[in-house]
Amino acid sequence: MSKKTKALLYNLFCFAAIFVAVRFLLDLYTHLSGLWLPLTAFVIGTILAPKFQAIQTKDGEKIFMKWLFIKGIKEV
């Protein structure tokens, strides 16, 4: 599996986990209904999910992560 595919899957799984958790919490603690519930969870999930990217470096291809709660860019 290529590093770009792994980065894509990391992005998908992290977003999905945050989306499901936020949607459950919004459903439990707010009065949102209809389209507003998943739309709000999508926006919050997009902001809170870490971003992964595969970059070609002189040492080969590596996966890097940037997240709102971590300062700077980290290698995975």
All heavy atoms as a GROMACS GRO file, in nm:
protein
  616
    1MET      N    1   0.085  -0.117   0.000
    1MET     CA    2   0.000   0.000   0.000
    1MET      C    3   0.090   0.124   0.000
    1MET      O    4   0.183   0.134   0.080
    1MET     CB    5  -0.090  -0.002   0.124
    1MET     CG    6  -0.188   0.110   0.127
    1MET     SD    7  -0.299   0.116   0.271
    1MET     CE    8  -0.360  -0.046   0.285
    2SER      N    9   0.061   0.218  -0.088
    2SER     CA   10   0.144   0.338  -0.098
    2SER      C   11   0.117   0.434   0.018
    2SER      O   12   0.014   0.425   0.086
    2SER     CB   13   0.119   0.408  -0.231
    2SER     OG   14  -0.007   0.472  -0.229
    3LYS      N   15   0.212   0.522   0.039
    3LYS     CA   16   0.199   0.619   0.149
    3LYS      C   17   0.083   0.716   0.123
    3LYS      O   18   0.017   0.759   0.217
    3LYS     CB   19   0.330   0.698   0.164
    3LYS     CG   20   0.450   0.613   0.194
    3LYS     CD   21   0.463   0.587   0.339
    3LYS     CE   22   0.590   0.508   0.363
    3LYS     NZ   23   0.625   0.496   0.499
    4LYS      N   24   0.057   0.748  -0.004
    4LYS     CA   25  -0.055   0.838  -0.035
    4LYS      C   26  -0.188   0.773   0.002
    4LYS      O   27  -0.278   0.838   0.053
    4LYS     CB   28  -0.053   0.876  -0.183
    4LYS     CG   29   0.058   0.971  -0.219
    4LYS     CD   30   0.050   1.013  -0.363
    4LYS     CE   31   0.164   1.108  -0.393
    4LYS     NZ   32   0.159   1.156  -0.530
    5THR      N   33  -0.198   0.644  -0.024
    5THR     CA   34  -0.320   0.570   0.012
    5THR      C   35  -0.336   0.564   0.163
    5THR      O   36  -0.446   0.581   0.215
    5THR     CB   37  -0.316   0.429  -0.048
    5THR    OG1   38  -0.294   0.438  -0.188
    5THR    CG2   39  -0.446   0.356  -0.022
    6LYS      N   40  -0.226   0.540   0.234
    6LYS     CA   41  -0.231   0.537   0.380
    6LYS      C   42  -0.273   0.672   0.436
    6LYS      O   43  -0.355   0.680   0.528
    6LYS     CB   44  -0.095   0.498   0.439
    6LYS     CG   45  -0.064   0.352   0.427
    6LYS     CD   46   0.067   0.321   0.496
    6LYS     CE   47   0.102   0.175   0.482
    6LYS     NZ   48   0.229   0.143   0.548
    7ALA      N   49  -0.219   0.780   0.380
    7ALA     CA   50  -0.257   0.914   0.426
    7ALA      C   51  -0.405   0.940   0.402
    7ALA      O   52  -0.474   0.997   0.488
    7ALA     CB   53  -0.172   1.020   0.356
    8LEU      N   54  -0.456   0.897   0.287
    8LEU     CA   55  -0.598   0.913   0.257
    8LEU      C   56  -0.684   0.836   0.356
    8LEU      O   57  -0.785   0.887   0.407
    8LEU     CB   58  -0.626   0.868   0.114
    8LEU     CG   59  -0.772   0.878   0.070
    8LEU    CD1   60  -0.813   1.024   0.056
    8LEU    CD2   61  -0.792   0.805  -0.060
    9LEU      N   62  -0.644   0.712   0.386
    9LEU     CA   63  -0.720   0.632   0.482
    9LEU      C   64  -0.713   0.689   0.623
    9LEU      O   65  -0.812   0.688   0.696
    9LEU     CB   66  -0.670   0.488   0.480
    9LEU     CG   67  -0.703   0.408   0.354
    9LEU    CD1   68  -0.637   0.272   0.359
    9LEU    CD2   69  -0.852   0.396   0.336
   10TYR      N   70  -0.596   0.740   0.663
   10TYR     CA   71  -0.585   0.806   0.794
   10TYR      C   72  -0.680   0.925   0.802
   10TYR      O   73  -0.749   0.944   0.902
   10TYR     CB   74  -0.442   0.854   0.820
   10TYR     CG   75  -0.341   0.746   0.846
   10TYR    CD1   76  -0.206   0.771   0.827
   10TYR    CD2   77  -0.377   0.620   0.892
   10TYR    CE1   78  -0.110   0.674   0.852
   10TYR    CE2   79  -0.282   0.522   0.916
   10TYR     CZ   80  -0.149   0.550   0.896
   10TYR     OH   81  -0.055   0.454   0.920
   11ASN      N   82  -0.684   1.007   0.696
   11ASN     CA   83  -0.776   1.121   0.692
   11ASN      C   84  -0.920   1.075   0.705
   11ASN      O   85  -0.998   1.132   0.782
   11ASN     CB   86  -0.758   1.199   0.562
   11ASN     CG   87  -0.640   1.291   0.562
   11ASN    OD1   88  -0.605   1.349   0.664
   11ASN    ND2   89  -0.574   1.302   0.449
   12LEU      N   90  -0.955   0.971   0.631
   12LEU     CA   91  -1.092   0.920   0.633
   12LEU      C   92  -1.132   0.866   0.770
   12LEU      O   93  -1.238   0.902   0.823
   12LEU     CB   94  -1.109   0.811   0.527
   12LEU     CG   95  -1.245   0.741   0.525
   12LEU    CD1   96  -1.352   0.836   0.478
   12LEU    CD2   97  -1.240   0.618   0.436
   13PHE      N   98  -1.047   0.782   0.828
   13PHE     CA   99  -1.081   0.720   0.956
   13PHE      C  100  -1.086   0.823   1.070
   13PHE      O  101  -1.175   0.817   1.155
   13PHE     CB  102  -0.983   0.609   0.991
   13PHE     CG  103  -0.999   0.488   0.902
   13PHE    CD1  104  -0.888   0.421   0.854
   13PHE    CD2  105  -1.123   0.440   0.866
   13PHE    CE1  106  -0.901   0.310   0.773
   13PHE    CE2  107  -1.139   0.329   0.783
   13PHE     CZ  108  -1.026   0.264   0.737
   14CYS      N  109  -0.994   0.917   1.071
   14CYS     CA  110  -0.996   1.020   1.176
   14CYS      C  111  -1.119   1.108   1.164
   14CYS      O  112  -1.185   1.138   1.263
   14CYS     CB  113  -0.868   1.103   1.171
   14CYS     SG  114  -0.723   1.014   1.225
   15PHE      N  115  -1.150   1.151   1.041
   15PHE     CA  116  -1.269   1.233   1.022
   15PHE      C  117  -1.394   1.156   1.061
   15PHE      O  118  -1.482   1.209   1.129
   15PHE     CB  119  -1.280   1.281   0.877
   15PHE     CG  120  -1.413   1.346   0.849
   15PHE    CD1  121  -1.437   1.476   0.891
   15PHE    CD2  122  -1.513   1.277   0.784
   15PHE    CE1  123  -1.559   1.536   0.867
   15PHE    CE2  124  -1.636   1.335   0.761
   15PHE     CZ  125  -1.659   1.466   0.802
   16ALA      N  126  -1.404   1.030   1.018
   16ALA     CA  127  -1.523   0.950   1.047
   16ALA      C  128  -1.544   0.931   1.196
   16ALA      O  129  -1.656   0.941   1.247
   16ALA     CB  130  -1.513   0.815   0.977
   17ALA      N  131  -1.436   0.904   1.269
   17ALA     CA  132  -1.447   0.885   1.414
   17ALA      C  133  -1.495   1.013   1.482
   17ALA      O  134  -1.584   1.010   1.568
   17ALA     CB  135  -1.313   0.842   1.471
   18ILE      N  136  -1.437   1.126   1.443
   18ILE     CA  137  -1.478   1.253   1.503
   18ILE      C  138  -1.620   1.288   1.462
   18ILE      O  139  -1.700   1.335   1.544
   18ILE     CB  140  -1.377   1.364   1.467
   18ILE    CG1  141  -1.244   1.336   1.537
   18ILE    CG2  142  -1.430   1.501   1.505
   18ILE    CD1  143  -1.132   1.428   1.496
   19PHE      N  144  -1.655   1.265   1.336
   19PHE     CA  145  -1.790   1.294   1.287
   19PHE      C  146  -1.895   1.216   1.366
   19PHE      O  147  -1.995   1.273   1.411
   19PHE     CB  148  -1.801   1.262   1.138
   19PHE     CG  149  -1.939   1.276   1.083
   19PHE    CD1  150  -1.986   1.400   1.045
   19PHE    CD2  151  -2.023   1.167   1.069
   19PHE    CE1  152  -2.114   1.415   0.994
   19PHE    CE2  153  -2.151   1.179   1.018
   19PHE     CZ  154  -2.197   1.305   0.980
   20VAL      N  155  -1.874   1.086   1.382
   20VAL     CA  156  -1.970   1.002   1.453
   20VAL      C  157  -1.983   1.045   1.599
   20VAL      O  158  -2.094   1.055   1.653
   20VAL     CB  159  -1.932   0.853   1.441
   20VAL    CG1  160  -2.015   0.767   1.534
   20VAL    CG2  161  -1.947   0.807   1.297
   21ALA      N  162  -1.870   1.072   1.663
   21ALA     CA  163  -1.873   1.114   1.804
   21ALA      C  164  -1.945   1.247   1.820
   21ALA      O  165  -2.030   1.263   1.910
   21ALA     CB  166  -1.730   1.124   1.858
   22VAL      N  167  -1.914   1.343   1.734
   22VAL     CA  168  -1.978   1.475   1.743
   22VAL      C  169  -2.127   1.466   1.711
   22VAL      O  170  -2.209   1.529   1.777
   22VAL     CB  171  -1.906   1.577   1.650
   22VAL    CG1  172  -1.985   1.705   1.636
   22VAL    CG2  173  -1.767   1.607   1.702
   23ARG      N  174  -2.162   1.385   1.612
   23ARG     CA  175  -2.304   1.370   1.577
   23ARG      C  176  -2.382   1.309   1.694
   23ARG      O  177  -2.492   1.353   1.725
   23ARG     CB  178  -2.319   1.283   1.453
   23ARG     CG  179  -2.460   1.287   1.398
   23ARG     CD  180  -2.466   1.216   1.264
   23ARG     NE  181  -2.592   1.241   1.197
   23ARG     CZ  182  -2.704   1.172   1.219
   23ARG    NH1  183  -2.704   1.076   1.308
   23ARG    NH2  184  -2.814   1.200   1.154
   24PHE      N  185  -2.323   1.209   1.758
   24PHE     CA  186  -2.388   1.148   1.874
   24PHE      C  187  -2.403   1.250   1.987
   24PHE      O  188  -2.510   1.260   2.048
   24PHE     CB  189  -2.306   1.028   1.922
   24PHE     CG  190  -2.357   0.967   2.049
   24PHE    CD1  191  -2.472   0.892   2.050
   24PHE    CD2  192  -2.291   0.988   2.168
   24PHE    CE1  193  -2.521   0.836   2.168
   24PHE    CE2  194  -2.337   0.933   2.286
   24PHE     CZ  195  -2.453   0.857   2.286
   25LEU      N  196  -2.298   1.326   2.016
   25LEU     CA  197  -2.304   1.425   2.123
   25LEU      C  198  -2.402   1.538   2.092
   25LEU      O  199  -2.475   1.585   2.181
   25LEU     CB  200  -2.165   1.482   2.152
   25LEU     CG  201  -2.067   1.384   2.216
   25LEU    CD1  202  -1.927   1.443   2.221
   25LEU    CD2  203  -2.114   1.344   2.354
   26LEU      N  204  -2.405   1.582   1.966
   26LEU     CA  205  -2.501   1.686   1.928
   26LEU      C  206  -2.644   1.635   1.941
   26LEU      O  207  -2.733   1.708   1.985
   26LEU     CB  208  -2.476   1.732   1.784
   26LEU     CG  209  -2.355   1.821   1.761
   26LEU    CD1  210  -2.334   1.844   1.612
   26LEU    CD2  211  -2.369   1.953   1.833
   27ASP      N  212  -2.666   1.512   1.903
   27ASP     CA  213  -2.800   1.454   1.913
   27ASP      C  214  -2.842   1.440   2.059
   27ASP      O  215  -2.959   1.461   2.093
   27ASP     CB  216  -2.802   1.317   1.844
   27ASP     CG  217  -2.943   1.263   1.829
   27ASP    OD1  218  -3.036   1.344   1.813
   27ASP    OD2  219  -2.958   1.140   1.831
   28LEU      N  220  -2.746   1.409   2.144
   28LEU     CA  221  -2.774   1.388   2.285
   28LEU      C  222  -2.799   1.520   2.360
   28LEU      O  223  -2.888   1.528   2.444
   28LEU     CB  224  -2.657   1.312   2.349
   28LEU     CG  225  -2.678   1.248   2.484
   28LEU    CD1  226  -2.788   1.144   2.477
   28LEU    CD2  227  -2.548   1.185   2.531
   29TYR      N  228  -2.720   1.623   2.328
   29TYR     CA  229  -2.721   1.745   2.408
   29TYR      C  230  -2.781   1.868   2.342
   29TYR      O  231  -2.787   1.974   2.404
   29TYR     CB  232  -2.579   1.779   2.453
   29TYR     CG  233  -2.524   1.678   2.551
   29TYR    CD1  234  -2.421   1.593   2.514
   29TYR    CD2  235  -2.577   1.666   2.679
   29TYR    CE1  236  -2.370   1.499   2.603
   29TYR    CE2  237  -2.527   1.573   2.768
   29TYR     CZ  238  -2.424   1.490   2.730
   29TYR     OH  239  -2.376   1.397   2.818
   30THR      N  240  -2.822   1.860   2.216
   30THR     CA  241  -2.884   1.976   2.151
   30THR      C  242  -3.019   1.936   2.094
   30THR      O  243  -3.056   1.819   2.091
   30THR     CB  244  -2.795   2.030   2.036
   30THR    OG1  245  -2.791   1.934   1.932
   30THR    CG2  246  -2.657   2.064   2.084
   31HIS      N  247  -3.091   2.034   2.045
   31HIS     CA  248  -3.221   2.011   1.985
   31HIS      C  249  -3.215   2.021   1.833
   31HIS      O  250  -3.316   2.047   1.768
   31HIS     CB  251  -3.323   2.112   2.038
   31HIS     CG  252  -3.346   2.099   2.186
   31HIS    ND1  253  -3.412   1.991   2.240
   31HIS    CD2  254  -3.311   2.177   2.290
   31HIS    CE1  255  -3.416   2.004   2.372
   31HIS    NE2  256  -3.355   2.118   2.404
   32LEU      N  257  -3.095   1.998   1.776
   32LEU     CA  258  -3.082   2.001   1.631
   32LEU      C  259  -3.153   1.881   1.571
   32LEU      O  260  -3.153   1.772   1.629
   32LEU     CB  261  -2.935   1.998   1.590
   32LEU     CG  262  -2.852   2.122   1.624
   32LEU    CD1  263  -2.707   2.098   1.591
   32LEU    CD2  264  -2.904   2.242   1.547
   33SER      N  265  -3.212   1.900   1.455
   33SER     CA  266  -3.281   1.790   1.388
   33SER      C  267  -3.270   1.809   1.238
   33SER      O  268  -3.227   1.914   1.190
   33SER     CB  269  -3.428   1.784   1.430
   33SER     OG  270  -3.494   1.901   1.390
   34GLY      N  271  -3.308   1.708   1.165
   34GLY     CA  272  -3.307   1.716   1.020
   34GLY      C  273  -3.166   1.726   0.965
   34GLY      O  274  -3.074   1.659   1.012
   35LEU      N  275  -3.150   1.810   0.866
   35LEU     CA  276  -3.021   1.828   0.799
   35LEU      C  277  -2.919   1.901   0.886
   35LEU      O  278  -2.798   1.887   0.864
   35LEU     CB  279  -3.043   1.903   0.667
   35LEU     CG  280  -2.923   1.916   0.575
   35LEU    CD1  281  -2.873   1.779   0.532
   35LEU    CD2  282  -2.959   1.999   0.454
   36TRP      N  283  -2.964   1.978   0.983
   36TRP     CA  284  -2.872   2.056   1.065
   36TRP      C  285  -2.780   1.969   1.150
   36TRP      O  286  -2.666   2.006   1.175
   36TRP     CB  287  -2.950   2.152   1.156
   36TRP     CG  288  -3.011   2.262   1.078
   36TRP    CD1  289  -3.144   2.279   1.051
   36TRP    CD2  290  -2.943   2.369   1.013
   36TRP    NE1  291  -3.162   2.389   0.975
   36TRP    CE2  292  -3.040   2.448   0.949
   36TRP    CE3  293  -2.810   2.406   1.002
   36TRP    CZ2  294  -3.008   2.560   0.875
   36TRP    CZ3  295  -2.778   2.518   0.929
   36TRP    CH2  296  -2.875   2.594   0.866
   37LEU      N  297  -2.827   1.855   1.193
   37LEU     CA  298  -2.746   1.767   1.278
   37LEU      C  299  -2.624   1.713   1.204
   37LEU      O  300  -2.511   1.735   1.249
   37LEU     CB  301  -2.834   1.653   1.331
   37LEU     CG  302  -2.770   1.558   1.431
   37LEU    CD1  303  -2.726   1.631   1.556
   37LEU    CD2  304  -2.868   1.448   1.466
   38PRO      N  305  -2.637   1.646   1.089
   38PRO     CA  306  -2.517   1.599   1.020
   38PRO      C  307  -2.433   1.712   0.961
   38PRO      O  308  -2.311   1.701   0.953
   38PRO     CB  309  -2.570   1.507   0.910
   38PRO     CG  310  -2.710   1.545   0.892
   38PRO     CD  311  -2.758   1.598   1.024
   39LEU      N  312  -2.496   1.822   0.920
   39LEU     CA  313  -2.421   1.935   0.865
   39LEU      C  314  -2.331   1.998   0.971
   39LEU      O  315  -2.214   2.028   0.944
   39LEU     CB  316  -2.518   2.038   0.807
   39LEU     CG  317  -2.455   2.154   0.733
   39LEU    CD1  318  -2.382   2.104   0.610
   39LEU    CD2  319  -2.561   2.255   0.693
   40THR      N  320  -2.383   2.017   1.090
   40THR     CA  321  -2.303   2.072   1.200
   40THR      C  322  -2.192   1.976   1.239
   40THR      O  323  -2.078   2.018   1.262
   40THR     CB  324  -2.393   2.101   1.322
   40THR    OG1  325  -2.501   2.185   1.281
   40THR    CG2  326  -2.316   2.168   1.431
   41ALA      N  327  -2.221   1.847   1.244
   41ALA     CA  328  -2.118   1.747   1.276
   41ALA      C  329  -2.011   1.744   1.168
   41ALA      O  330  -1.892   1.728   1.198
   41ALA     CB  331  -2.182   1.610   1.292
   42PHE      N  332  -2.049   1.762   1.042
   42PHE     CA  333  -1.952   1.766   0.933
   42PHE      C  334  -1.856   1.884   0.947
   42PHE      O  335  -1.734   1.868   0.933
   42PHE     CB  336  -2.025   1.774   0.798
   42PHE     CG  337  -1.933   1.797   0.682
   42PHE    CD1  338  -1.860   1.693   0.628
   42PHE    CD2  339  -1.920   1.923   0.627
   42PHE    CE1  340  -1.775   1.714   0.521
   42PHE    CE2  341  -1.835   1.945   0.520
   42PHE     CZ  342  -1.763   1.840   0.466
   43VAL      N  343  -1.909   2.002   0.975
   43VAL     CA  344  -1.825   2.120   0.989
   43VAL      C  345  -1.730   2.106   1.108
   43VAL      O  346  -1.610   2.133   1.097
   43VAL     CB  347  -1.912   2.248   1.002
   43VAL    CG1  348  -1.828   2.368   1.040
   43VAL    CG2  349  -1.986   2.273   0.872
   44ILE      N  350  -1.781   2.061   1.220
   44ILE     CA  351  -1.697   2.043   1.339
   44ILE      C  352  -1.593   1.934   1.313
   44ILE      O  353  -1.476   1.949   1.350
   44ILE     CB  354  -1.783   2.011   1.462
   44ILE    CG1  355  -1.868   2.133   1.499
   44ILE    CG2  356  -1.696   1.969   1.580
   44ILE    CD1  357  -1.972   2.107   1.605
   45GLY      N  358  -1.633   1.826   1.249
   45GLY     CA  359  -1.539   1.719   1.217
   45GLY      C  360  -1.429   1.763   1.122
   45GLY      O  361  -1.313   1.725   1.138
   46THR      N  362  -1.465   1.845   1.025
   46THR     CA  363  -1.366   1.896   0.930
   46THR      C  364  -1.264   1.985   1.001
   46THR      O  365  -1.144   1.979   0.971
   46THR     CB  366  -1.436   1.976   0.819
   46THR    OG1  367  -1.529   1.891   0.753
   46THR    CG2  368  -1.335   2.028   0.718
   47ILE      N  369  -1.308   2.064   1.095
   47ILE     CA  370  -1.217   2.154   1.168
   47ILE      C  371  -1.130   2.076   1.265
   47ILE      O  372  -1.010   2.102   1.277
   47ILE     CB  373  -1.298   2.264   1.241
   47ILE    CG1  374  -1.364   2.356   1.138
   47ILE    CG2  375  -1.209   2.342   1.336
   47ILE    CD1  376  -1.466   2.450   1.197
   48LEU      N  377  -1.185   1.979   1.336
   48LEU     CA  378  -1.112   1.910   1.442
   48LEU      C  379  -1.027   1.792   1.396
   48LEU      O  380  -0.936   1.752   1.467
   48LEU     CB  381  -1.211   1.860   1.548
   48LEU     CG  382  -1.284   1.966   1.628
   48LEU    CD1  383  -1.374   1.900   1.731
   48LEU    CD2  384  -1.188   2.061   1.696
   49ALA      N  385  -1.054   1.736   1.279
   49ALA     CA  386  -0.981   1.618   1.234
   49ALA      C  387  -0.838   1.654   1.194
   49ALA      O  388  -0.814   1.757   1.132
   49ALA     CB  389  -1.053   1.555   1.116
   50PRO      N  390  -0.743   1.567   1.228
   50PRO     CA  391  -0.605   1.592   1.184
   50PRO      C  392  -0.592   1.573   1.033
   50PRO      O  393  -0.668   1.496   0.973
   50PRO     CB  394  -0.524   1.486   1.260
   50PRO     CG  395  -0.620   1.383   1.300
   50PRO     CD  396  -0.753   1.448   1.312
   51LYS      N  397  -0.497   1.644   0.973
   51LYS     CA  398  -0.474   1.636   0.830
   51LYS      C  399  -0.345   1.559   0.804
   51LYS      O  400  -0.240   1.593   0.858
   51LYS     CB  401  -0.462   1.775   0.768
   51LYS     CG  402  -0.569   1.875   0.806
   51LYS     CD  403  -0.708   1.830   0.774
   51LYS     CE  404  -0.810   1.937   0.799
   51LYS     NZ  405  -0.880   1.930   0.924
   52PHE      N  406  -0.352   1.456   0.721
   52PHE     CA  407  -0.236   1.374   0.686
   52PHE      C  408  -0.201   1.398   0.540
   52PHE      O  409  -0.291   1.414   0.457
   52PHE     CB  410  -0.267   1.226   0.707
   52PHE     CG  411  -0.291   1.189   0.850
   52PHE    CD1  412  -0.418   1.193   0.904
   52PHE    CD2  413  -0.187   1.149   0.931
   52PHE    CE1  414  -0.441   1.158   1.035
   52PHE    CE2  415  -0.209   1.115   1.063
   52PHE     CZ  416  -0.337   1.120   1.115
   53GLN      N  417  -0.070   1.398   0.511
   53GLN     CA  418  -0.026   1.416   0.373
   53GLN      C  419   0.103   1.340   0.350
   53GLN      O  420   0.193   1.342   0.434
   53GLN     CB  421  -0.006   1.564   0.343
   53GLN     CG  422   0.022   1.592   0.199
   53GLN     CD  423   0.021   1.741   0.168
   53GLN    OE1  424   0.024   1.823   0.259
   53GLN    NE2  425   0.017   1.773   0.042
   54ALA      N  426   0.112   1.273   0.235
   54ALA     CA  427   0.232   1.201   0.196
   54ALA      C  428   0.320   1.296   0.115
   54ALA      O  429   0.275   1.355   0.017
   54ALA     CB  430   0.198   1.078   0.115
   55ILE      N  431   0.445   1.313   0.158
   55ILE     CA  432   0.538   1.405   0.093
   55ILE      C  433   0.663   1.328   0.050
   55ILE      O  434   0.714   1.246   0.127
   55ILE     CB  435   0.581   1.518   0.191
   55ILE    CG1  436   0.460   1.589   0.248
   55ILE    CG2  437   0.678   1.613   0.126
   55ILE    CD1  438   0.408   1.703   0.168
   56GLN      N  439   0.710   1.358  -0.069
   56GLN     CA  440   0.835   1.298  -0.117
   56GLN      C  441   0.952   1.381  -0.064
   56GLN      O  442   0.962   1.499  -0.092
   56GLN     CB  443   0.837   1.297  -0.270
   56GLN     CG  444   0.955   1.227  -0.331
   56GLN     CD  445   0.952   1.077  -0.304
   56GLN    OE1  446   0.846   1.016  -0.301
   56GLN    NE2  447   1.068   1.019  -0.285
   57THR      N  448   1.037   1.318   0.019
   57THR     CA  449   1.155   1.385   0.074
   57THR      C  450   1.280   1.320   0.016
   57THR      O  451   1.271   1.223  -0.059
   57THR     CB  452   1.157   1.373   0.228
   57THR    OG1  453   1.170   1.236   0.263
   57THR    CG2  454   1.031   1.432   0.290
   58LYS      N  455   1.396   1.373   0.053
   58LYS     CA  456   1.521   1.314   0.003
   58LYS      C  457   1.544   1.174   0.060
   58LYS      O  458   1.618   1.096   0.002
   58LYS     CB  459   1.639   1.406   0.036
   58LYS     CG  460   1.663   1.426   0.184
   58LYS     CD  461   1.779   1.518   0.209
   58LYS     CE  462   1.792   1.540   0.360
   58LYS     NZ  463   1.900   1.627   0.392
   59ASP      N  464   1.481   1.144   0.173
   59ASP     CA  465   1.491   1.011   0.234
   59ASP      C  466   1.383   0.915   0.187
   59ASP      O  467   1.372   0.804   0.236
   59ASP     CB  468   1.484   1.023   0.388
   59ASP     CG  469   1.598   1.106   0.444
   59ASP    OD1  470   1.707   1.103   0.385
   59ASP    OD2  471   1.576   1.173   0.547
   60GLY      N  472   1.299   0.957   0.095
   60GLY     CA  473   1.188   0.876   0.047
   60GLY      C  474   1.056   0.941   0.083
   60GLY      O  475   1.050   1.052   0.136
   61GLU      N  476   0.947   0.871   0.055
   61GLU     CA  477   0.814   0.924   0.083
   61GLU      C  478   0.781   0.905   0.230
   61GLU      O  479   0.801   0.797   0.286
   61GLU     CB  480   0.711   0.853  -0.005
   61GLU     CG  481   0.579   0.924  -0.014
   61GLU     CD  482   0.488   0.863  -0.117
   61GLU    OE1  483   0.501   0.744  -0.147
   61GLU    OE2  484   0.402   0.937  -0.167
   62LYS      N  485   0.729   1.011   0.293
   62LYS     CA  486   0.693   1.007   0.435
   62LYS      C  487   0.554   1.068   0.454
   62LYS      O  488   0.509   1.149   0.373
   62LYS     CB  489   0.793   1.085   0.519
   62LYS     CG  490   0.931   1.025   0.519
   62LYS     CD  491   1.024   1.102   0.610
   62LYS     CE  492   1.160   1.035   0.612
   62LYS     NZ  493   1.251   1.101   0.704
   63ILE      N  494   0.490   1.028   0.562
   63ILE     CA  495   0.357   1.081   0.595
   63ILE      C  496   0.373   1.182   0.709
   63ILE      O  497   0.436   1.152   0.811
   63ILE     CB  498   0.260   0.969   0.636
   63ILE    CG1  499   0.240   0.872   0.520
   63ILE    CG2  500   0.126   1.027   0.679
   63ILE    CD1  501   0.153   0.753   0.554
   64PHE      N  502   0.315   1.299   0.690
   64PHE     CA  503   0.318   1.404   0.791
   64PHE      C  504   0.177   1.437   0.834
   64PHE      O  505   0.081   1.421   0.758
   64PHE     CB  506   0.387   1.529   0.736
   64PHE     CG  507   0.533   1.510   0.709
   64PHE    CD1  508   0.580   1.475   0.584
   64PHE    CD2  509   0.625   1.527   0.811
   64PHE    CE1  510   0.714   1.456   0.560
   64PHE    CE2  511   0.761   1.509   0.789
   64PHE     CZ  512   0.805   1.474   0.663
   65MET      N  513   0.165   1.484   0.960
   65MET     CA  514   0.035   1.516   1.017
   65MET      C  515   0.037   1.658   1.073
   65MET      O  516   0.134   1.699   1.136
   65MET     CB  517   0.003   1.419   1.130
   65MET     CG  518  -0.125   1.453   1.202
   65MET     SD  519  -0.155   1.350   1.348
   65MET     CE  520  -0.046   1.425   1.465
   66LYS      N  521  -0.071   1.730   1.049
   66LYS     CA  522  -0.092   1.862   1.109
   66LYS      C  523  -0.226   1.857   1.179
   66LYS      O  524  -0.326   1.809   1.123
   66LYS     CB  525  -0.091   1.970   1.002
   66LYS     CG  526  -0.103   2.109   1.057
   66LYS     CD  527  -0.093   2.212   0.948
   66LYS     CE  528  -0.100   2.351   1.007
   66LYS     NZ  529  -0.097   2.454   0.903
   67TRP      N  530  -0.228   1.906   1.304
   67TRP     CA  531  -0.350   1.900   1.381
   67TRP      C  532  -0.365   2.028   1.461
   67TRP      O  533  -0.267   2.089   1.504
   67TRP     CB  534  -0.348   1.779   1.473
   67TRP     CG  535  -0.479   1.738   1.528
   67TRP    CD1  536  -0.602   1.770   1.483
   67TRP    CD2  537  -0.500   1.651   1.640
   67TRP    NE1  538  -0.700   1.709   1.558
   67TRP    CE2  539  -0.639   1.636   1.656
   67TRP    CE3  540  -0.416   1.587   1.728
   67TRP    CZ2  541  -0.694   1.560   1.757
   67TRP    CZ3  542  -0.472   1.510   1.827
   67TRP    CH2  543  -0.610   1.497   1.841
   68LEU      N  544  -0.487   2.067   1.485
   68LEU     CA  545  -0.520   2.188   1.557
   68LEU      C  546  -0.461   2.187   1.700
   68LEU      O  547  -0.419   2.290   1.749
   68LEU     CB  548  -0.673   2.204   1.563
   68LEU     CG  549  -0.730   2.326   1.631
   68LEU    CD1  550  -0.692   2.451   1.553
   68LEU    CD2  551  -0.880   2.314   1.641
   69PHE      N  552  -0.455   2.071   1.762
   69PHE     CA  553  -0.414   2.059   1.902
   69PHE      C  554  -0.265   2.031   1.919
   69PHE      O  555  -0.218   2.016   2.032
   69PHE     CB  556  -0.496   1.952   1.972
   69PHE     CG  557  -0.643   1.979   1.965
   69PHE    CD1  558  -0.727   1.897   1.891
   69PHE    CD2  559  -0.698   2.089   2.029
   69PHE    CE1  560  -0.862   1.921   1.883
   69PHE    CE2  561  -0.834   2.114   2.021
   69PHE     CZ  562  -0.917   2.031   1.949
   70ILE      N  563  -0.191   2.017   1.810
   70ILE     CA  564  -0.047   1.992   1.818
   70ILE      C  565   0.024   2.105   1.744
   70ILE      O  566  -0.011   2.137   1.630
   70ILE     CB  567  -0.010   1.856   1.755
   70ILE    CG1  568  -0.073   1.743   1.834
   70ILE    CG2  569   0.140   1.839   1.749
   70ILE    CD1  570  -0.049   1.607   1.774
   71LYS      N  571   0.125   2.160   1.807
   71LYS     CA  572   0.199   2.270   1.745
   71LYS      C  573   0.294   2.214   1.640
   71LYS      O  574   0.369   2.120   1.666
   71LYS     CB  575   0.279   2.345   1.852
   71LYS     CG  576   0.349   2.467   1.801
   71LYS     CD  577   0.418   2.541   1.913
   71LYS     CE  578   0.488   2.664   1.859
   71LYS     NZ  579   0.558   2.737   1.965
   72GLY      N  580   0.288   2.269   1.521
   72GLY     CA  581   0.378   2.228   1.415
   72GLY      C  582   0.329   2.107   1.338
   72GLY      O  583   0.215   2.064   1.350
   73ILE      N  584   0.421   2.052   1.259
   73ILE     CA  585   0.391   1.937   1.174
   73ILE      C  586   0.472   1.820   1.227
   73ILE      O  587   0.591   1.832   1.252
   73ILE     CB  588   0.426   1.968   1.028
   73ILE    CG1  589   0.339   2.083   0.977
   73ILE    CG2  590   0.408   1.845   0.941
   73ILE    CD1  591   0.378   2.135   0.842
   74LYS      N  592   0.408   1.706   1.241
   74LYS     CA  593   0.474   1.586   1.297
   74LYS      C  594   0.482   1.478   1.189
   74LYS      O  595   0.390   1.462   1.108
   74LYS     CB  596   0.395   1.530   1.416
   74LYS     CG  597   0.372   1.630   1.527
   74LYS     CD  598   0.500   1.661   1.599
   74LYS     CE  599   0.469   1.760   1.711
   74LYS     NZ  600   0.585   1.810   1.775
   75GLU      N  601   0.590   1.400   1.193
   75GLU     CA  602   0.603   1.285   1.103
   75GLU      C  603   0.535   1.165   1.168
   75GLU      O  604   0.552   1.140   1.287
   75GLU     CB  605   0.751   1.254   1.079
   75GLU     CG  606   0.771   1.140   0.984
   75GLU     CD  607   0.917   1.107   0.961
   75GLU    OE1  608   1.003   1.190   0.994
   75GLU    OE2  609   0.943   0.997   0.911
   76VAL      N  610   0.460   1.093   1.088
   76VAL     CA  611   0.390   0.975   1.139
   76VAL      C  612   0.476   0.852   1.116
   76VAL      O  613   0.532   0.831   1.016
   76VAL     CB  614   0.254   0.958   1.069
   76VAL    CG1  615   0.183   0.834   1.117
   76VAL    CG2  616   0.168   1.079   1.092
   0.00000   0.00000   0.00000
